[in-house]
């Protein structure tokens, strides 16, 4: 990743430098040669003015010192060299100067500028200024070397910035890869940290969300077998109790026992169906089928009366009038009450009271017995928690709270002595 980012950044820097340096180099060449011609023309014009119209006489001609490294000479109309340094035989640019125009051209290895000398609107001579092309190219090459040096410095800086940027961009992605490897190895607690790069943070958030959902699914799958076994224990115990009673009582009517066994088998089948439905309910419809509170209590009383009576205990139901006709999520509430009643039967004592009443337009169902809750109330709903007397140990209360939260309800410990749990169910 780092090498790819570095290569891309380096390629971009090289392309940018080429796009800048090549036109700049061409511009330097054009500019240097243009400046040299301008200097030559300026020197020739200065000499033409200084020479004047009398240079054709026998008087010596004094030329100004050339401002460049080249030559400066004056020729008469016969193209004879009268003064200065230059070829003895006038070259083509010098001959062209006799036409009365300033001529700029190359002659051999020199840049030449020829300026006519006029008198009374007649050309009487030509001033020739020249400089070697090699000298101009030497200056051009020096300028190109300076540009190349600047480009190399810029490229070095670009490489350093690209390396730093590649490290900054690749580090969070490498971290994401390590987190993904940890998750693949089974560490579902691994989470990606924010990096300050918006796109990478979006990817990290998506990965964290995926891992959280995966952890939830795996926890649900791991707990499903234990939850199902826990919820099936009660109807199985009731069925076994019915069959044992029929077996130990010779005077019992077998048909009554079979009918009761059929009813309890139906309850067992419904419990299995409830557990399966609750494990598969979509998030958009977490409450499942609805039913009235009166119907729910009648069903619960029929199922639990015998199992508590077998231990010499009573169960009492009471419902406030306006609450009994409210609709509740049957599967969730049935399983929650089964957990709470099984908890009261196994760990509690005395009479079990199940009360439904209204609390600020919310249906509240209390399950209370005459026992106490020695376990820490803050931990009793944690899966696997065990108190000094195993009150609320293991799976049941954790499952009940999960079922309550799944349908938008709440399960709380209302009192630890006597033990009372309360389920708060919002109205439909």
N, C-alpha and C positions, 0 to 999 in steps of 0.2 A: 504494500500500500504506500509506504513512504517513498520507495523508489519510483513508483508510478507518478505520484504527485510531484516529486522532484523533477522527473524527466519532463512532465508536462509544463511545469513552471519554467524549467531551463529552456525548453523548446520555444515557449512564448517569449522569453527574454531574448533569445537569439533572433527570432523573427523580428521582434521590435527593433533590436539593434541594427539588423540588416536593413530594415525599412528606413531607418534614420541615417545610418552611416553611409550607405551607397549614394543617396541623393546629396548628402552633405559633401562627400568626396567629389562628386561631379561638380557641385557648386563651387568647391574650393578651386578645382582646376580652372573652371571658366572664369572665376573671379581673379585668380592670380594672373592669368594671361591677359585678361581685360585691363587689369591695373597696370601691367607692364606696358601694354600698348598705349595706355593713357599717359604714362610717364614719358615714353618715347615721343609721343606727339607733343607733349608739353615742352620737352627739351628742344625738339625741332622748331617749334613755333618761337621759342625764346631766341634760338639761334637765328632764325630768319629775320626777326625784328632787329637783332643786334648787327646782323650783316649789313643791311641797308642796300640801297640801289647802286652804290659806288664800288661794290666788291669786284666788279668786272675789270676795273683798272689794274694798274700794277701794284697798287698799295696792298701790303699784307693784310690778310683777313684774320681778325681775332674772334675766335668762337668761345662761347662760355663753356665752362667745365661741364662735362656731361653729368647728369644727375643719376645715371645708372652705371652699371659695370660694362656697358657696351661702348660703341663708337659713335662719333658725331662728325659729320663731314659736310662740306658745301661743294656743289658742282655748278658750273656755269651752263649756259644754254647749249653749249657744245658737248655737255656731259663730261667735261674734264674736271678732275679733282683739283680744287683751288685751295682748300684748307681742310684741316682735321684729319681724321683717320677713317679709312674706308677703302673699298676696292678701287684699284686704279681705273678699271673699266666699269662704268656704271651698270648696275644690274637692272632687271626688269622693273621693280617697284620705283627706282629712281627715274627711269625713262618715263614711266606712267605719270610721275609727278609733273613733268613738263606740260601736261594737259591742263594744269591749273587746279587740280583737285588734290586733297590730302589722300595719300594712299597708305593702307595698312596691309601688309602681306608678309609671307615667309619667303626667305631667300636662302637656300642652302640650309645651314644650321642656325640661322639667325631670324629674329623678329625684326622687321624693317618698317619704319614709318617715313614716308617722303612728303615734305611740305614745300610747296612751290614758293619761290621768292619773286615777287611782282614789283614792277615799277611802271607807272603810267599805264596801268591796265595791261601790261605785257609781262609775261613770265621771262625772267632773265636768269633764273637759276633754280636749283633745288637743294634743300637741306635734307640730308639723310641721317636718321638716327637709328641705331640698331643695338640689339643685345643678344647674347647667345641663348638659344632655347634651353640648353642644358642647365643654365643657371636658374631659369624659371622653374624647370622641372625639379631641380634640387629643392627649391622652396616649397613646391607643391608636395614633394615626398615628405619633407619635414612636417608639413601641416597634416598630411595623412598619417604619419607616425603618431603625431599628437592625438589625432582623432582615434586611432587604433588603441593607443594607451588608455584614453578615456573610456573607450568601449570595453576594454579588458577589465578596467576597474569597475565599471558599471555591471559587467557580467559577473565578476566576483561577488559584488554586493548582491546581485540577483540570485546567485547560487546560495549564498548564505541565507537570504530571506526565504528562498524556496525550501531550503532544508529545515529552517525553523517552522515555516508554515506547514510543511509536510508532517513534521513531528507533532505540531499542534492539532492538525486534522486527523492524523492516524491514531494518536494516543487514545482518544475516547472510543474509536472503532475497535482498536485492539482490546480495550477494556471490555467492550460489549462482547467481543468474541470469547474472552476469558469467562465472562459471566455465563454466556451460553454454554460453554464447556462444563462449567460447574452445575448448571441446571441439568444438562444431559447426563452428568454423573450422578444425579439424584439430589443435589443440594437445592431444594426449592425455596430456601431462604435467601438465595443470592439475588441482589437487586442492583441495577445499574444506577450510577450516580450522575447527576447533571454535569455537563461539561461547559456550558455557556455558549455552545453552538446550537442554534435553533433547530436545524435539520437533524443533527445527531441526537439532541434532546428529545425530539419527536420520536425518533426511532427507539431511544432508550425507554421512553414512556410506554410505547407500544409493546416493547419486550417485557417490561415490568407487568403491564396489564395481562399479557399472555401468561406469564409465569404465575401470577396470582390466581387467574382462572384455572390454570392447570393444577395448581396446588389445591384449589377448592374441589375440583373434580376428583382428584386422587384421594383427598381426605374423605369425600363423600363415598367413593367406591370402597375405600378401606373400612369405613364405618358402617356401610350398608348391611353387611352380614351380621355384625354384632347388634345393630339396631333392630334388624328383623328378628333375630333370635330373642332379643329382649322382649319385643312386643308379642311374639308368639308364645312366650312362656305362660302368660296368664290364661289365654283360652285353652291351651293344652292342659294346664293344671285343672281348669274347670271340667274339661272333658274327662280327664282321668278320675277326678273326684266323683263324677256321676257314675262312671263305670265301676269304680270300687264300691260305691254305695249299693249298686244293684247286685254286685257279686257277693257282698257280705250279708245282705238281707234276703233270706230265703223266701220271705213273704212278699217281696217286691214284685210288682207287675213288670215283666220284661218289656212289654210294649211301651210302658211309660218311660222306662229307662232308655229304650231305643229312640223314642220321640225326643227325649231330652238330649240324647247324644247327637241326634240329627240337628237339633237347634244349635247346640254348641259347635258342631262341625261347621254349620253355616256361619257362626260367629268367627270361627277360625279362618274360614275361607275369606270372609269379609276383612278380617285383619290383614291377611296376606295381600288382598286387593288394595287395602288402604296404604300399606307400606309401599307397594309397587307404584301406586298412583302418586304418592307424596314424593317418591324418589325421582319421578319423571315429569312432574308438573313444570310447565314453562314459566320463565320469569314474568311474562306478561299476564299470567293467570295463576298466581300462587295460592289462591284460596280454595279452588276446587269446588265440588258440589255443595250446595247450601241446604240447611234444614232448620227446623225450629228447635228452640232450647227445650221445650216440653218433650218433644220426641226423643231428643238426645238423652235427657235424664231418665226417661222411661226405659230406654235400651240399656243404659249404664246400670240402673238399679236392678234390672232383671239379671244381668251378667254378674254383678258383684255381690248381690245379697247372699247367695249361697256360699261363696268363697269366704266371706267374712263371718257368716254364721257358723261355718265349720270350725272356726277358731273361737267361737263364743263371743263374737263382737257384732255390733249393730252398725248399720249405715242409714243415715237420715238425710233426705233431700228436702230442700225448701226453695221455693221460687217466688219472687215478687210478681204480682199480676202483670204489669206492663212488660216485664222482661221475658216471660215465658213464650211469647209469640214472636220474638225477634229471631231473625235468621242468622245462622252461624255457619262457618265452614266445617261440615260434619267430620270429614276424615281427620283434619288436624285436631279439632277439639276432642274427638273420640279417643285418639291416641294419646293426647296430652293428659286427659282424665284417667286413662288406663295407667299411665306412668305414675301419676300422683296417688291414685288409689292403691296400686301395687306397692308404692313406697310406704304408704300409711299402713297397709296390711303387714308388710315385712318388718318395718322398723318402728312403727308407732304402737299405740295401745289405746284401749278404750273405744268409745264410740267415734265413728267417722261421720262428719257432717259436711255435706256438699250444699253450698248456698249460692244462689244466683240473685244478684241485685244490681241496681243501677248506680253508677258512679259518674256523675257529670256527663250524662248521655253516652256512657260507655258501659257495656255489659261486663260485670265482674263476677267471676265464678271462684268461690273460696272452697278449698279442700282442707279440712281441719281435723286433727285427732287430738288425743289427750297426752301424747308423748312430748318429748323435747328434742331440740336440734343441737347436739353438742358440737357439730362441725362448724368451722368458720363460715358464716353466711356469705362471705365474699368468694369462697372457693367451691361451694356446694354444686354450682352449675358447670364446673370444669370437668371435662371428660376424664375419668380415671381417678377423680378425687375420692379419698376415703377418710372419713372421720374416725374418732375413737371407737365408735360402735357401728361403723359402716353405714351410718344414716346417710342416704342419698349417694352411696358409693357407686362408682363405675360409670354406667352408661345412661341410666334412666333420666335423671334430671337434666343432663346436658342435651339429650335427645328431645326432651319436652320443651326446653327453651328454644332449640333450633326450630322445632315444629311451630312454636308460637311466633317466632320472628318471621318464619316463611310466609305466614298469612297476615302479617302486619300487626300481630298482637304482642303482648308482653307477659312474661311469667316472672313473678317476684316472690320472695319469701316475705310474707306479711307478718309473721310472728314466729319466733323460735321456741317459745314456751307459753302456751301449748303450740305445737307445730301447726302452722297454717300457710298454705301457698295460695296465691291469687293470680288468676289469669284475667287480663284486661283485653277485651275484644272490641275493637271499634265497630260501630254499626255500619251496615251496608247502605 
